[in-house]
Amino acid sequence: MAGSLAKEHIQTIFSLYRAHLRQIRKLPHTYLQHFYRIQVRNDVRTMLAPSGAPHLQSRIKRTTRGLRKLKAANAGNHEAFESMLDLAYGRKGKLKWELLKPVLTDPGAPLPPRIIPQVENSRPPVYSKPFVALLTNAQSMATRPLRKDAWTPAKLLPARADECSEEAHIFGPFSKRREYNMQRKFFNTEKAKVRPPLETTIALAPQDGPANPVSGGTCPLPFQKLGLLSDIEGLVGTASPPPLTRKERKAANATTEIDANVDPPSPPRHPSRWVRRRYRALLAKVPILTYTPKPGQADGGSYSVRLSDRAAGQAAASNVALREIDEVNLAWLQLGMEENTSNKNNTKKSKGKTSKNAGEGVQDE
């Protein structure tokens, strides 16, 4: 297998492999360790294969760059760590297209007619229901979402494409090959902007239960049954309950009363706040595709997109982050707001009087 490679090349490859394994053990999550362990193993096998000899130097350089990024991520570089998260969870790279592939296909939809009658490959792209939901939602697009009719021929093609239009009579019919190329190019361009979901959930589970990941009746995704989304939310965790204030501690007469007011402890989360922030930023890039079935119709459901409640930029991770204000503190707050408003009004009046006096002084001179 490695007989055609020089001895120093083999030593370099195995040295890189061992260095990768040492850094991979320091990653904060089991899935990350598995993903990059498999990746570096495949890279090493490719470099040791006889067919990889012509491109050996470039592959060694690429693997060395990956090792530097891995070391930077473990050292606390947030850009390197977020880049590794994006690659491992399919926000970019080859895994992104593997996650998008089930969303792009619609086995139940009929084939569209050929644009060029003699060419089988001239059929326009099919926009499935889950793909349309991702295209038209801002939470699943890297750029501005599309309108629901943005991919129709009436919006994409010029007026000359209509054979009955005046432009077609003056300049001649529009090229069918150009018509196909424009629709295919728009499809590929917008497809690259979509952030693929990790799993599909169902909105109304049987017996009015909570939403659960499903695979039947919807588009099954590669990570449907792995529970990666719940693992990420578990790493982020919920916000810790705020401590009691001095006034609240004094107001409590007994320890039992204090314990009764304390919220239940939050579930375990990752101890590092830096890691939790990185995963919260990742959740903001992972849309959740929800399927809402219609009763009595097998394929009549609809799709919607949302983000996790624990994603960065969303609402607080827990509803106990802010404590309810009591009547005394509310009265003080209202008094402060009233005083602030009166101070602003007095400032405006004093400025008006000053400007008026200044104007009168100029006239007297």
C-alpha positions as CSV (number, residue, x, y, z in Angstrom):
1,M,0.0,0.0,0.0
2,A,2.7,2.5,1.0
3,G,5.6,0.7,-0.8
4,S,5.8,3.3,-3.5
5,L,6.3,6.2,-1.1
6,A,9.6,7.4,0.3
7,K,10.4,6.6,3.9
8,E,10.5,10.3,4.9
9,H,7.0,10.8,3.4
10,I,5.6,7.9,5.4
11,Q,7.1,9.3,8.6
12,T,5.7,12.7,7.9
13,I,2.2,11.3,7.3
14,F,2.1,9.2,10.5
15,S,3.6,12.1,12.5
16,L,0.7,14.3,11.2
17,Y,-1.8,11.6,12.1
18,R,-0.5,11.2,15.6
19,A,-0.5,15.0,16.1
20,H,-4.1,15.1,14.9
21,L,-5.2,12.4,17.3
22,R,-3.6,14.3,20.2
23,Q,-5.5,17.5,19.4
24,I,-8.8,15.7,18.6
25,R,-8.9,14.3,22.1
26,K,-9.1,17.8,23.5
27,L,-12.3,18.7,21.6
28,P,-15.2,19.4,23.9
29,H,-17.8,17.0,22.3
30,T,-17.9,13.4,21.4
31,Y,-19.4,14.0,17.9
32,L,-16.6,16.4,17.1
33,Q,-14.0,13.9,18.1
34,H,-15.6,11.1,16.0
35,F,-16.0,13.4,12.9
36,Y,-12.5,14.7,12.8
37,R,-11.0,11.3,13.7
38,I,-12.8,9.8,10.7
39,Q,-11.8,12.7,8.5
40,V,-8.0,12.5,9.3
41,R,-8.1,8.7,9.0
42,N,-9.5,9.0,5.4
43,D,-7.0,11.7,4.6
44,V,-4.1,9.4,5.7
45,R,-5.4,6.5,3.8
46,T,-5.7,8.6,0.7
47,M,-2.1,9.9,1.1
48,L,-0.7,6.3,1.6
49,A,-2.5,4.9,-1.4
50,P,-0.4,4.5,-4.6
51,S,-2.8,6.7,-6.5
52,G,-2.2,9.6,-4.2
53,A,1.5,9.9,-4.9
54,P,1.2,12.6,-7.6
55,H,-0.7,14.9,-5.3
56,L,1.1,13.9,-2.1
57,Q,2.8,17.3,-1.3
58,S,-0.4,19.3,-1.7
59,R,-2.3,16.9,0.5
60,I,0.3,17.0,3.2
61,K,0.1,20.8,3.1
62,R,-3.7,20.7,3.4
63,T,-3.5,18.3,6.3
64,T,-0.9,20.5,8.0
65,R,-3.3,23.5,7.6
66,G,-6.0,21.4,9.2
67,L,-3.7,20.6,12.1
68,R,-2.9,24.3,12.7
69,K,-6.6,25.1,12.7
70,L,-7.2,22.3,15.2
71,K,-4.5,23.7,17.5
72,A,-5.9,27.2,17.2
73,A,-9.4,26.0,18.1
74,N,-8.2,24.2,21.2
75,A,-6.2,27.2,22.1
76,G,-9.3,29.4,22.2
77,N,-9.5,30.9,18.7
78,H,-13.2,31.4,18.2
79,E,-13.0,31.8,14.4
80,A,-11.1,28.5,14.1
81,F,-13.5,26.7,16.4
82,E,-16.6,28.0,14.7
83,S,-15.1,27.0,11.3
84,M,-14.7,23.5,12.6
85,L,-18.2,23.4,13.9
86,D,-19.5,24.6,10.6
87,L,-17.7,21.8,8.8
88,A,-18.7,19.1,11.3
89,Y,-22.4,20.0,11.3
90,G,-22.8,20.5,7.5
91,R,-22.9,24.3,7.4
92,K,-20.2,24.1,4.7
93,G,-18.2,21.5,2.8
94,K,-19.2,18.2,1.4
95,L,-21.5,17.3,4.3
96,K,-23.7,20.3,3.5
97,W,-24.6,18.9,0.1
98,E,-25.3,15.5,1.5
99,L,-27.7,17.0,4.0
100,L,-29.4,19.0,1.2
101,K,-29.9,16.1,-1.2
102,P,-33.0,14.6,0.5
103,V,-34.6,18.1,0.7
104,L,-34.1,18.7,-3.0
105,T,-35.8,15.6,-4.2
106,D,-39.6,15.0,-4.3
107,P,-40.4,11.4,-5.4
108,G,-44.1,12.0,-5.4
109,A,-44.0,15.1,-7.7
110,P,-44.5,14.5,-11.5
111,L,-41.6,15.2,-13.8
112,P,-41.8,18.7,-15.4
113,P,-42.0,18.8,-19.2
114,R,-38.9,19.2,-21.2
115,I,-37.9,22.6,-22.3
116,I,-36.1,21.2,-25.4
117,P,-38.4,18.4,-26.6
118,Q,-35.6,16.3,-28.0
119,V,-33.3,16.5,-24.9
120,E,-34.1,14.5,-21.8
121,N,-31.8,16.5,-19.6
122,S,-33.6,19.8,-20.4
123,R,-36.2,19.4,-17.7
124,P,-36.4,22.4,-15.3
125,P,-35.4,21.9,-11.6
126,V,-38.1,20.7,-9.2
127,Y,-38.8,22.8,-6.1
128,S,-40.0,20.4,-3.4
129,K,-42.1,21.6,-0.4
130,P,-39.3,21.4,2.2
131,F,-36.9,23.2,-0.2
132,V,-39.5,26.0,-0.8
133,A,-39.9,26.4,2.9
134,L,-36.2,26.8,3.3
135,L,-35.9,29.2,0.4
136,T,-38.6,31.5,1.7
137,N,-37.6,31.7,5.3
138,A,-35.0,34.1,6.6
139,Q,-33.8,31.7,9.4
140,S,-32.7,29.1,6.8
141,M,-31.1,31.4,4.3
142,A,-27.6,32.9,4.5
143,T,-29.0,36.0,2.5
144,R,-32.4,37.5,2.0
145,P,-35.1,34.9,1.5
146,L,-37.0,34.6,-1.7
147,R,-40.6,35.4,-2.6
148,K,-42.8,32.4,-3.2
149,D,-42.9,33.1,-7.0
150,A,-39.3,34.1,-7.5
151,W,-38.4,30.9,-9.3
152,T,-41.3,30.9,-11.7
153,P,-40.5,31.4,-15.4
154,A,-42.6,34.7,-15.4
155,K,-40.1,36.1,-12.9
156,L,-36.9,34.6,-14.2
157,L,-37.2,34.9,-17.9
158,P,-37.5,38.0,-20.1
159,A,-40.7,38.9,-21.8
160,R,-39.2,37.6,-25.1
161,A,-39.6,34.0,-23.7
162,D,-43.4,34.3,-24.2
163,E,-44.0,33.4,-27.9
164,C,-47.1,35.7,-28.0
165,S,-45.2,38.8,-26.7
166,E,-44.3,41.8,-28.8
167,E,-40.6,41.3,-28.1
168,A,-40.7,37.7,-29.5
169,H,-42.4,39.0,-32.7
170,I,-39.7,41.7,-33.1
171,F,-36.5,39.9,-32.1
172,G,-37.5,36.3,-32.7
173,P,-38.2,33.5,-30.2
174,F,-36.1,33.1,-27.1
175,S,-33.5,30.3,-27.1
176,K,-34.7,27.2,-25.3
177,R,-31.2,26.4,-24.2
178,R,-30.8,29.8,-22.6
179,E,-34.2,29.3,-20.9
180,Y,-33.0,26.1,-19.4
181,N,-29.6,27.5,-18.4
182,M,-31.2,30.5,-16.7
183,Q,-33.5,28.3,-14.6
184,R,-30.7,25.9,-13.7
185,K,-28.3,28.7,-12.8
186,F,-30.9,30.3,-10.5
187,F,-31.6,27.0,-8.8
188,N,-27.9,26.3,-8.2
189,T,-27.2,29.8,-6.9
190,E,-30.1,29.8,-4.4
191,K,-29.3,26.3,-3.4
192,A,-25.9,27.3,-2.2
193,K,-27.4,30.0,0.1
194,V,-29.6,27.5,2.0
195,R,-28.6,26.2,5.4
196,P,-29.6,22.6,5.6
197,P,-31.5,21.3,8.6
198,L,-30.2,18.4,10.7
199,E,-33.6,16.8,11.3
200,T,-37.3,17.1,10.5
201,T,-39.8,17.3,13.3
202,I,-43.5,16.8,13.2
203,A,-45.7,19.6,14.6
204,L,-48.7,17.5,15.8
205,A,-47.5,14.1,17.2
206,P,-50.1,11.4,17.9
207,Q,-52.3,11.9,20.9
208,D,-51.4,15.6,21.0
209,G,-47.9,14.9,22.3
210,P,-44.8,17.1,21.9
211,A,-43.0,17.5,18.6
212,N,-40.6,14.6,17.9
213,P,-38.2,13.8,15.1
214,V,-39.8,11.7,12.4
215,S,-38.6,9.9,9.4
216,G,-41.8,8.5,7.8
217,G,-44.2,10.7,5.8
218,T,-41.6,13.5,5.4
219,C,-38.2,13.9,3.8
220,P,-35.8,11.6,5.9
221,L,-32.5,13.3,6.6
222,P,-29.2,11.6,7.1
223,F,-28.9,12.7,10.8
224,Q,-32.6,12.1,11.6
225,K,-32.2,9.5,14.4
226,L,-28.8,10.7,15.8
227,G,-30.3,13.4,18.0
228,L,-27.5,15.9,17.2
229,L,-29.8,18.9,17.7
230,S,-30.8,17.8,21.2
231,D,-27.1,17.2,22.0
232,I,-26.2,20.7,21.0
233,E,-29.1,22.1,23.1
234,G,-27.9,20.0,26.0
235,L,-24.4,21.5,25.7
236,V,-25.8,25.0,25.6
237,G,-28.1,24.3,28.5
238,T,-30.5,26.8,30.1
239,A,-29.7,30.0,32.0
240,S,-29.0,29.6,35.7
241,P,-31.6,31.1,38.1
242,P,-30.5,34.5,39.3
243,P,-29.4,34.7,43.0
244,L,-31.6,36.2,45.6
245,T,-31.1,39.9,46.3
246,R,-30.1,41.2,49.8
247,K,-33.6,42.5,50.3
248,E,-35.2,39.2,49.4
249,R,-32.8,37.3,51.7
250,K,-33.7,39.6,54.6
251,A,-37.4,39.4,53.8
252,A,-37.3,35.6,54.1
253,N,-37.6,34.6,57.8
254,A,-36.8,30.9,57.4
255,T,-34.6,28.7,55.3
256,T,-37.6,26.8,54.1
257,E,-39.1,29.9,52.6
258,I,-35.8,30.6,50.7
259,D,-35.7,27.1,49.4
260,A,-39.3,27.4,48.2
261,N,-38.5,30.5,46.2
262,V,-35.5,29.1,44.5
263,D,-36.1,27.6,41.0
264,P,-35.3,24.0,40.3
265,P,-31.7,23.4,39.2
266,S,-31.1,23.6,35.5
267,P,-30.1,20.4,33.6
268,P,-26.3,19.8,33.2
269,R,-24.6,21.8,30.5
270,H,-21.0,22.3,29.3
271,P,-19.0,24.0,32.1
272,S,-17.1,26.3,29.7
273,R,-19.0,29.5,28.9
274,W,-16.8,30.0,25.8
275,V,-17.9,26.6,24.4
276,R,-21.5,27.3,25.1
277,R,-21.3,30.6,23.2
278,R,-19.8,28.9,20.2
279,Y,-22.6,26.3,20.2
280,R,-25.3,29.0,20.6
281,A,-23.8,30.6,17.5
282,L,-24.0,27.3,15.7
283,L,-27.7,26.9,16.7
284,A,-28.4,30.2,14.9
285,K,-27.2,28.5,11.7
286,V,-29.2,25.3,12.1
287,P,-32.8,25.6,11.0
288,I,-35.4,23.2,12.3
289,L,-37.7,21.9,9.6
290,T,-41.2,21.2,11.0
291,Y,-43.8,19.2,9.1
292,T,-47.5,19.9,9.9
293,P,-49.7,17.0,8.5
294,K,-53.3,17.6,7.5
295,P,-55.8,15.0,8.8
296,G,-57.0,12.6,6.2
297,Q,-54.3,13.5,3.7
298,A,-51.1,11.5,3.4
299,D,-49.1,14.1,1.4
300,G,-51.1,17.3,2.1
301,G,-49.0,18.6,4.9
302,S,-47.0,21.8,5.0
303,Y,-43.5,22.7,6.1
304,S,-42.3,25.5,8.3
305,V,-38.9,26.6,9.6
306,R,-37.8,27.9,13.0
307,L,-34.7,28.2,15.1
308,S,-34.0,26.7,18.5
309,D,-35.0,28.8,21.5
310,R,-31.4,28.5,22.7
311,A,-29.8,29.9,19.5
312,A,-27.8,33.1,19.7
313,G,-29.9,36.1,19.0
314,Q,-33.1,34.4,20.1
315,A,-35.0,34.9,23.3
316,A,-33.3,34.1,26.6
317,A,-32.4,30.4,27.0
318,S,-34.6,30.2,30.1
319,N,-37.6,32.1,31.4
320,V,-36.0,32.4,34.9
321,A,-33.3,34.8,33.7
322,L,-35.3,37.8,34.9
323,R,-37.2,37.8,38.2
324,E,-40.7,39.3,38.6
325,I,-40.6,42.8,40.1
326,D,-42.5,43.4,43.4
327,E,-44.7,46.4,44.2
328,V,-42.1,48.3,46.1
329,N,-39.4,48.1,43.4
330,L,-42.1,48.9,40.7
331,A,-43.0,52.1,42.6
332,W,-39.4,53.2,42.7
333,L,-38.9,52.4,39.0
334,Q,-42.0,54.5,38.1
335,L,-40.8,57.3,40.3
336,G,-37.4,57.3,38.6
337,M,-38.9,57.3,35.1
338,E,-41.2,60.3,36.1
339,E,-38.2,62.2,37.4
340,N,-36.2,61.5,34.3
341,T,-39.0,62.8,32.1
342,S,-39.4,65.9,34.2
343,N,-35.6,66.6,34.0
344,K,-35.7,66.3,30.3
345,N,-38.6,68.8,30.0
346,N,-36.8,71.3,32.3
347,T,-33.7,71.0,30.2
348,K,-35.6,71.8,27.0
349,K,-37.3,74.8,28.7
350,S,-34.0,76.2,29.9
351,K,-32.4,75.8,26.5
352,G,-35.4,77.6,24.9
353,K,-35.1,80.5,27.4
354,T,-31.4,80.8,26.8
355,S,-31.8,81.0,23.0
356,K,-34.6,83.6,23.4
357,N,-32.5,85.8,25.6
358,A,-29.5,85.6,23.3
359,G,-31.7,86.7,20.4
360,E,-33.0,89.7,22.3
361,G,-29.5,90.7,23.2
362,V,-28.5,90.7,19.5
363,Q,-31.4,92.9,18.6
364,D,-30.5,95.4,21.4
365,E,-27.0,95.8,20.0
